[in-house]
Amino acid sequence: MSLKKCYNSVIHIIVMMPLFVFLFCGTTFAGDTSVRINSVRITVSDYLKNIEIDGNEEIPSISESDFSVPDNNQYEISNVTWLGNDSLNIGGTPNVEIYLTSMEKQRTNDYYTYYYFSGTYNSQNVHVNGGNFVSARLEGNYALRVVISLKGIKGTYQSPSSPAWSYSTLGLAVWTAPANTSGYYKVSLFRDGVKTANIITDQTSLNMYPYMVRTGSYHFEVSTIPYTEAQKNGKESDAVASSTININEGETSDGSGTYNDSKYLLNSNNVLNGAQLTGNMNITNTAVNYNSGTTYTVYNSHTGQTTTLPGYENTVVSNGSTTTNTGSYTTGSWYKEGNYWYFKTVDGSKVCSDWLLWKNAYYRFDSDGKMLTGFYYKDNFSTYYLSNSGALKTGWVLINNTWYYMNPQVGEYYGLMYRDAVVNIGDKSYYFDADGKMRTGWVIIKDADGIDQYYYFYPKTAENGNNYGHMAKGTTILDGFTIAADGHWIH
């Protein structure tokens, strides 16, 4: 062989060696492959397709075995849990959070196929047998969080408890919500055993005085009822009855203040009802420091006696002991001078710098005796709202297209505007800013440890239905924001 041929052969071998090594290595590593999971199928166990509980039961616990996926070794169920406390009662449509984990499959020659999640998963490629797709979210490449909804829970609601008449407000019916409730109640008023009115409400107290237009013995009965379309699977509870009260001459109502369509609802028809509501309210987070211990003298035009604003005791100290101050008012009348209304007692004196109870409503007068309207600022911490008629407003109040909430609970803070606070009204939570205005959208609120947390309050949109103003809890919003059961954004 010539030197030139030998040289060319060596060059050929040197050039071909990297290609040989590349092909050899490619054959070795090409055996393990990665495959995207294109679609997901989840099957719900039969017993979860039609859940039925009675008023005293809780929704059953669930586990991974209550759901199944195809036996193709692509993915498996790693965890399941109920999602959202509000939907776990009778009539509710419960949501389930399911975590799927991708798997690996061993093939021949010790090669593996690795499956992974990637891209978008929605109702087109997530199929649910026995439920409905709600949302899906990637958790890296190897886990997928899927939320599904089941059929509405069937059963009979629990009855309310402790139906009673308010000891301080004539005709105010109060009761306690049961643990398993729809949040809606039917209140029936009876006079001498004959039904005179039926009212539907989503509150746990209701002013029935407008219907007490005749003397007699009155009692009311209240039951928990299904009301919304989503609650159609629930059944009305047994009614519970209050004790009776007697309405005598001089105590009857003039019939004003009855409820339109026999309904007294806060969360209906996608808007808030501007009527004076008397809901179940608790402060859960507030920076407001309300003063206490102040005594308000109030003249009761029905009895001619001096009483106090609900929650206050009108007492004086005499010779070291505490005695009740009965006052000197007996009867009186309204009169108008110029543009202002005044109230004159039987002794001819005007009510000044004081409250007046007249026909089951409270009125406030300034130091000159003028009846006040609009906002009344007692001090830097205490704000009330008086209607154009002068009557103190409680519950929800719409002022210049802004919602405010005045404490309707009989007690020390009766009628006060709530500010810088999260307020529970019924089973919903709302936020009122430092000016008392109801806020929607994202709100930052410090938690118990002083850490800023994000909360979301539904704005008024057609999509949100009757969630207007409510704090989102235990759900997913805005296509991917996970909200914890207490309302804070998990991020």
Buried (B, 14 or more C-beta within 10 A) or exposed (E): EEEEEEEEEEEEEEEEEEEEEEEEEEEEEEEEEEEEBEEBBBBBEEEBEEBEBEBEEEBEEBEEEBBBBEEEEBBBBEEBEBBBBBBBBBBBBBBBBBBBBBBBBEEEEEBEBBBBBEEEBEEEBBEBEBBEBBBBBBEEBBBBBBBBBBBBBBBBBBBBEEBBBBEBBBBBBBBEBBEBBBBBBBBBBBBEEEEBBEBBBBBBBBBBBBBBBEBBEBBBBBBBBBBBEBBEBBBBBEBBEBEBBEBEEEBBBEEEBBBEEEBBBBBBEEBBBEBBBBBBBEBEBBEBEBEEEEEBBBBBBBBBBBBBBBBBEBEEEEEEEEEEBEBEBEEBEBEEEEEBBBBBBEEEEBBEEBBBBBBBBBBBBEEEBBBBBEEBEBEEEBBBBBBEEBBBBBBBBBBEEEBBBBBBBBEBBBBBBBBBBBBBBBBBBBBBEEEBBBBBEEBEBEEEEEEEBBBBBBEEEEEBBBBBBBBBBBBBBEEEBBBBEBBBBEE
